[in-house]
């Protein structure tokens, strides 16, 4: 994270929680960053099918946006945030694309969004829309479960320096530097984490079985250690703790975070499939819903979101596209 000058809090108009706002305010205060509370507004019934003309339709939409902005202004005033902030609301849909568009419009450095009620207890999985936000947000995305961070938060930087499926070393450097920046502005500490497997294995039910014994493994552990510390050196990182563990990261990371009392995991969640399309990495997809703490998703510098900057439908009566073009 090269800079942390502007933070956007994405607020769901149907969710009264201000957990994301409280966390973003703490980060913004430490970084002297500008803070924006943004709420997309949309109602399927507010269309020409239910209004006699465009003027009445426009007035109805503007009224809904104004009421939502006033609601967020009242909530933001109760935060007690002493820094610079603003409140915004606009007519846009769907929710996750509206947030991405706002990030692009404002040149934000961080987007903070609360996970749905029940995620903190493991009672709900992420919706398709929330996964789309994870996939398509072009800046670091912080998903919070609503638990307050401790005074000196533990921030786990989960890297994979041996991974070569479209990631490259650059993403690990970004993960480590982002974790260090957040620790700096919140008074926290960084743990660097990497899990690796000694051999290729297949997961059969609840059991793991090696795929073969002919793979060179004599110097594998030393090579993993060399790559791990090489990534730390490239990032100029000096974590308070380093953990190089043998095993599947999706199996070890949630337990490690629980044992260490982690407040946040910083993870890269992007890979590229054989057809050239961007998608979320399998490790992040498997662990996100198991983590006992908040998650910050970091993407490589080359990532470009497929979300259009223009809101849709561009003209009243136009047929909206099904999802994000090209996905």
Buried (B, 14 or more C-beta within 10 A) or exposed (E): BEEBBBBBBBBBBEEEBBBBBBBBBBBBBBBEBBBBBBBBBBEEEBBEEEBEEEEEBBEBBEEBBEEBBEBBBEBBEEBEBEBEBEBBBBBBBBBBBBBBBBBBEBEBBBBBBBBBBEBBEEEEEBEEEBBBBBBBBBBBBBBBBBEEBEEEBBBBBBBBBBBEEBBBBEBBBBBBBBBBBBBEBBEBBBBBBBBBBEEEBEEEEEEBEEEEEEEEEEEBEEBBBEBBBEBBEBBEBEBEEBBBBEBBBBBBBBEBBEEBEBBBBBBBBBBBEEEEEBBBBEBBBBBBBBBBBBBBBBBBEEBEBBBBEEBBEEEEEEEEEEEBEEE
